[in-house]
Amino acid sequence: MTERSKFEYRLGLLKKLTKTYSDNPEKYTYLNDMVLHEKEKGGNVATDALLWLRRALHFVYTFFYCIVEDTEKGRKTEDLVPFLKKAYKDVLERYHGWMAQQLFSLLSRMCPTRKDLLLNISLGLENREDFVIRDMSRFLGGLEINIQALSAFYIAHDLESTARV
């Protein structure tokens, strides 16, 4: 399976989650309900989709955390590639095979600079870096709680997978 087809597969999983929810929103008020129902039936579409969503959010969390921490230490490093690579190594690398790792290494070179990333997050408004970092820090608090809750749910219900893709 190519990297593009893996991405399309995961995007398809998220669409299936959305459709399953839309078909019966009362039954699937929470994603946990959908995953547990699916587990009872022996399926894994929702389980896999939510697992990869959690990993992606954890990756974003780690990347943003590095940026916030760097700023708080007064460094304001422009080259974000080391932060991106740290997030990848800490969160996703263990789940990726050789090809995916090589692709990430190549794509990470296209990481924007700190200035460009923060400008994009601020919707193009100049001189908003302090506000973006402040909001990013607040966002990380809520995101961390959700990542931890999903991780605990997966462990409690024996849903965690260490399979490589």
N, C-alpha and C positions, 0 to 999 in steps of 0.2 A: 504494500500500500504506500503510495507516495505521500509526502508531507501535505500536499494540497488536498488529497483525498481524505487524509486523517482529519484535517481541519474541517472539511465539508461534512465528514461523518459526525464530528462533535457538534457542529452547527445544527445538523439534522437532529441530533439528540435533544438539543435545547428546544427546537421547534416541536418535537414530540412531547416534551414536558409541557410546553405551553398548550398544545392541543389537548392533552390528557386533562390538564387543569380546566380548560375551557369547556370540555365535555361534561364535567361534573364538579363545579367549584365548591359545592357544599361538602362533598365527600373528601375533596383534596384541599381543604382550607390551608393546610401547611404542607410543604414539600416532604416533610418527614412522613406524613400520612401516605403520600404517594409511594415513597420508597419502601415503607413497611408493607403496604399492600402488594407491591410488586414482588418483594422478597417472598411473601407467602405463596405467590403464584409461580415462583421460580424464574422470574425475569430479571433483567439488569439494565434496562434502558435508562430509567430514571436514576437508578443507583450510580451508573457510570457517568451520566451527564452531570449530576450534582457533585460527584467526586472530582471531575475535571474542572468544574466551575469553582469549587473550593480551592483547588490547587492554583488556578489562575488568580483568584483573589489573594491568596497567600503570597504569590509571586509579586503582585502589584503592591501589596502591603510591605513586603520586604524592601522592594525598590524605593518606594516613597519614604519608608522609615530611614533608609540610608541618606536620602536627600535632606530630610528634616534634621537628623542627627548631625550631619555635616554642617548644616547651616547654624545649628545651635552651638557648635564648637567654633563658629566664626570663620570657617574655611571657605564656604561657598564655592566648592570645586565645580569648574565648568564642564569638565569631561565626565559624563555620567556612565560611560561604558563600564568602569570597574564596579559601580553600584548595580548595574544591570546584570553583570556577570556573577556578582555575589548572590543576588536574588535567585538567579538561575541555578547556581551550584547548590545553594542551601535548600531550594524548594523543588525544582523540577528535574534536575539532571538525572537523579537516580531512577526516574520513571521513563527516561528516553534512551533509546538505542543509539548506536554509533551515528547513524545517518541524521537523526534529529539533533543530536549534539553538535554535529558539524554544521548543520543548517543554522542553528542558533548562533554559533560562533560567527558565521558569516553575517547574519542579519543584525547582530548586536553592534556591528560597526556603523550601522545607520542610525544609531541612537542620537537623538538631538542633544545639543548642549543644554546646560542648566538654564541659561538665559532663554533659549528658544522654547524649551519645555514649559517653563513657568509663564512665558508670554502666551503660549497656546492655551494653557489652563486658565489664564485670566481673560480669555477670549479676545486677545490682542490689545488689551489695555496696558499701557506703559506704566512703569513704576508701581507695580502692584505685588512685587515679589514677597514683601513682608506679609501681606494679606493672604496670599496663596499658601505660603508656608504655614501660617497660623491655621488656616482652614484645613490644610493637608494634615496637620498634626491632630486636629479635632476629628477628622474623618478616620484617621488611623485607629483611634480609640474604639469607635463603633465597629469598624471592620475587624479589629482583633477579636472582639467579643463574639462576632458571628463566626469567624474562622474557628475559634476554640469550641463553640457550641456544635458546629458541624463535625469537627474532628471527634469530639466526645461522643456524638450520636453514632458516627461510623464505627468507633471502637466498641461502644456498648452493644451494638447490634451485629458485630462481626462482619462489617461491610467493607472494611479497608482492604485495598488491593495494592500490592507492590509490583504488579506486572509491568514490564517495560513495553513501550510502544515504539 
